[in-house]
Amino acid sequence: MNEVVVSAWAQISGECEIKYHVAPEEAEIQVGGRSGFIIFASEAGLAHLIEQSTKALGALRALRDTP
């Protein structure tokens, strides 16, 4: 599957509650508690999310550290 079913956004601060649950075929990432935002991802999707998030974090830190 190569599509987004729902387009939405969420703002995540350093204090934001983030929990996860796993099932045999996917992981559920819950951001912001029960009334927050939920992401369901396959193993490959979760690995891709982590890869891109790591790159984004590096770019954000590099931008912050640029004089």
MDTraj code that builds the backbone (N, CA, C; nanometers):
import mdtraj as md
import numpy as np

residues = "MET ASN GLU VAL VAL VAL SER ALA TRP ALA GLN ILE SER GLY GLU CYS GLU ILE LYS TYR HIS VAL ALA PRO GLU GLU ALA GLU ILE GLN VAL GLY GLY ARG SER GLY PHE ILE ILE PHE ALA SER GLU ALA GLY LEU ALA HIS LEU ILE GLU GLN SER THR LYS ALA LEU GLY ALA LEU ARG ALA LEU ARG ASP THR PRO".split()
xyz = np.array([
    [0.0858, -0.1172, 0.0000],
    [0.0000, 0.0000, 0.0000],
    [0.0896, 0.1223, 0.0000],
    [0.0677, 0.2145, -0.0919],
    [0.1488, 0.3332, -0.1040],
    [0.0593, 0.4556, -0.1077],
    [-0.0146, 0.4764, -0.0005],
    [-0.1081, 0.5879, 0.0014],
    [-0.1311, 0.6348, 0.1437],
    [-0.1814, 0.7556, 0.1557],
    [-0.2242, 0.8104, 0.2837],
    [-0.3758, 0.8044, 0.2838],
    [-0.4332, 0.7424, 0.3850],
    [-0.5778, 0.7278, 0.3914],
    [-0.6420, 0.8577, 0.4385],
    [-0.5809, 0.9247, 0.5368],
    [-0.6335, 1.0499, 0.5909],
    [-0.5185, 1.1482, 0.6029],
    [-0.5397, 1.2692, 0.5607],
    [-0.4388, 1.3738, 0.5745],
    [-0.4733, 1.4568, 0.6973],
    [-0.3780, 1.4703, 0.7877],
    [-0.3988, 1.5460, 0.9106],
    [-0.2635, 1.5929, 0.9611],
    [-0.2647, 1.6762, 1.0635],
    [-0.1386, 1.7194, 1.1220],
    [-0.1502, 1.7169, 1.2734],
    [-0.0346, 1.7115, 1.3369],
    [-0.0280, 1.7166, 1.4833],
    [0.0997, 1.7893, 1.5213],
    [0.0928, 1.8718, 1.6232],
    [0.2120, 1.9392, 1.6747],
    [0.2579, 1.8634, 1.7985],
    [0.3865, 1.8276, 1.8014],
    [0.4401, 1.7471, 1.9103],
    [0.5458, 1.8280, 1.9840],
    [0.5233, 1.8525, 2.1121],
    [0.6217, 1.9215, 2.1952],
    [0.7034, 1.8175, 2.2721],
    [0.8040, 1.8632, 2.3430],
    [0.8882, 1.7722, 2.4201],
    [0.8149, 1.7045, 2.5347],
    [0.7050, 1.7627, 2.5780],
    [0.6291, 1.7067, 2.6899],
    [0.5083, 1.6246, 2.6451],
    [0.4874, 1.6152, 2.5151],
    [0.3707, 1.5459, 2.4603],
    [0.3726, 1.3971, 2.4964],
    [0.2603, 1.3476, 2.5398],
    [0.2481, 1.2051, 2.5705],
    [0.2508, 1.1243, 2.4409],
    [0.3396, 1.0256, 2.4356],
    [0.3484, 0.9361, 2.3203],
    [0.3536, 0.7933, 2.3723],
    [0.2602, 0.7108, 2.3257],
    [0.2553, 0.5702, 2.3657],
    [0.2491, 0.4838, 2.2407],
    [0.2771, 0.3557, 2.2562],
    [0.2663, 0.2645, 2.1424],
    [0.2085, 0.1310, 2.1865],
    [0.1504, 0.0628, 2.0910],
    [0.1006, -0.0733, 2.1088],
    [0.1407, -0.1492, 1.9826],
    [0.1738, -0.2748, 1.9975],
    [0.2118, -0.3538, 1.8800],
    [0.1194, -0.4734, 1.8632],
    [0.0966, -0.5080, 1.7402],
    [0.0226, -0.6273, 1.7009],
    [0.1133, -0.7029, 1.6039],
    [0.0785, -0.8240, 1.5669],
    [0.1673, -0.9015, 1.4801],
    [0.2040, -0.8332, 1.3483],
    [0.1151, -0.7527, 1.2900],
    [0.1402, -0.6950, 1.1576],
    [0.1619, -0.5448, 1.1561],
    [0.1414, -0.4757, 1.2704],
    [0.1534, -0.3302, 1.2705],
    [0.1777, -0.2766, 1.4109],
    [0.2206, -0.1514, 1.4135],
    [0.2360, -0.0798, 1.5399],
    [0.1395, 0.0385, 1.5386],
    [0.0878, 0.0701, 1.6555],
    [0.0004, 0.1856, 1.6732],
    [0.0766, 0.2859, 1.7584],
    [0.0971, 0.4058, 1.7058],
    [0.1630, 0.5125, 1.7796],
    [0.0559, 0.6139, 1.8153],
    [0.0400, 0.6396, 1.9442],
    [-0.0628, 0.7314, 1.9925],
    [0.0063, 0.8563, 2.0460],
    [-0.0229, 0.9710, 1.9856],
    [0.0383, 1.0983, 2.0214],
    [-0.0663, 1.1868, 2.0867],
    [-0.0395, 1.2333, 2.2073],
    [-0.1308, 1.3263, 2.2723],
    [-0.2430, 1.2620, 2.3507],
    [-0.2270, 1.1404, 2.3925],
    [-0.3286, 1.0758, 2.4749],
    [-0.4461, 1.0237, 2.3944],
    [-0.5512, 0.9859, 2.4645],
    [-0.6658, 0.9203, 2.4020],
    [-0.7376, 1.0080, 2.3001],
    [-0.7355, 1.1392, 2.3214],
    [-0.8041, 1.2286, 2.2277],
    [-0.7076, 1.2864, 2.1252],
    [-0.5892, 1.2291, 2.1153],
    [-0.4866, 1.2804, 2.0256],
    [-0.4903, 1.2197, 1.8869],
    [-0.3739, 1.1940, 1.8346],
    [-0.3519, 1.1508, 1.6971],
    [-0.2961, 1.0092, 1.6995],
    [-0.3455, 0.9217, 1.6130],
    [-0.2999, 0.7827, 1.6106],
    [-0.2452, 0.7504, 1.4724],
    [-0.1296, 0.6863, 1.4702],
    [-0.0675, 0.6401, 1.3459],
    [-0.0595, 0.4885, 1.3517],
    [-0.1041, 0.4211, 1.2483],
    [-0.0862, 0.2772, 1.2342],
    [0.0195, 0.2567, 1.1274],
    [0.1206, 0.1745, 1.1558],
    [0.2292, 0.1539, 1.0601],
    [0.2735, 0.0095, 1.0587],
    [0.3043, -0.0392, 0.9380],
    [0.3673, -0.1704, 0.9244],
    [0.5122, -0.1578, 0.9718],
    [0.5812, -0.2688, 0.9794],
    [0.7224, -0.2646, 1.0188],
    [0.8023, -0.1769, 0.9221],
    [0.7800, -0.1948, 0.7920],
    [0.8513, -0.1150, 0.6925],
    [0.8119, 0.0326, 0.7017],
    [0.6851, 0.0590, 0.7252],
    [0.6386, 0.1974, 0.7391],
    [0.6970, 0.2641, 0.8615],
    [0.7043, 0.1910, 0.9709],
    [0.7617, 0.2449, 1.0938],
    [0.9111, 0.2713, 1.0763],
    [0.9819, 0.1812, 1.0105],
    [1.1247, 0.2013, 0.9837],
    [1.1451, 0.3254, 0.8968],
    [1.0585, 0.3445, 0.7970],
    [1.0680, 0.4616, 0.7098],
    [1.0403, 0.5901, 0.7888],
    [0.9396, 0.5872, 0.8757],
    [0.9075, 0.7021, 0.9597],
    [1.0262, 0.7384, 1.0491],
    [1.0888, 0.6389, 1.1090],
    [1.2042, 0.6629, 1.1952],
    [1.3208, 0.7203, 1.1145],
    [1.3441, 0.6647, 0.9971],
    [1.4526, 0.7128, 0.9110],
    [1.4320, 0.8605, 0.8747],
    [1.3132, 0.8941, 0.8298],
    [1.2856, 1.0316, 0.7900],
    [1.2827, 1.1256, 0.9106],
    [1.2316, 1.0784, 1.0245],
    [1.2294, 1.1602, 1.1459],
    [1.3711, 1.1882, 1.1950],
    [1.4587, 1.0893, 1.1843],
    [1.5983, 1.1073, 1.2241],
    [1.6658, 1.2106, 1.1347],
    [1.6397, 1.2050, 1.0048],
    [1.6944, 1.3043, 0.9124],
    [1.6400, 1.4437, 0.9441],
    [1.5116, 1.4539, 0.9714],
    [1.4498, 1.5827, 1.0030],
    [1.5080, 1.6399, 1.1324],
    [1.5299, 1.5548, 1.2323],
    [1.5884, 1.5994, 1.3587],
    [1.7294, 1.6525, 1.3359],
    [1.8079, 1.5823, 1.2561],
    [1.9432, 1.6278, 1.2246],
    [1.9422, 1.7620, 1.1530],
    [1.8519, 1.7779, 1.0566],
    [1.8417, 1.9036, 0.9826],
    [1.7967, 2.0179, 1.0728],
    [1.7021, 1.9911, 1.1622],
    [1.6539, 2.0924, 1.2556],
    [1.7652, 2.1371, 1.3493],
    [1.8407, 2.0413, 1.4017],
    [1.9524, 2.0749, 1.4908],
    [2.0624, 2.1507, 1.4173],
    [2.0903, 2.1116, 1.2939],
    [2.1923, 2.1814, 1.2149],
    [2.1503, 2.3255, 1.1880],
    [2.0223, 2.3468, 1.1581],
    [1.9703, 2.4807, 1.1344],
    [1.9787, 2.5636, 1.2614],
    [1.9441, 2.5041, 1.3738],
    [1.9496, 2.5749, 1.5017],
    [2.0921, 2.6135, 1.5375],
    [2.1887, 2.5290, 1.5057],
    [2.3277, 2.5520, 1.5423],
    [2.4031, 2.6384, 1.4424],
    [2.3383, 2.6779, 1.3332],
    [2.4014, 2.7645, 1.2334],
    [2.3995, 2.9087, 1.2840],
    [2.5174, 2.9732, 1.2857],
    [2.5214, 3.1124, 1.3360],
    [2.4459, 3.2092, 1.2475],
])
top = md.Topology()
chain = top.add_chain()
for i, resn in enumerate(residues, 1):
    res = top.add_residue(resn, chain, resSeq=i)
    for name in ("N", "CA", "C"):
        top.add_atom(name, md.element.get_by_symbol(name[0]), res)
traj = md.Trajectory(xyz[None], top)
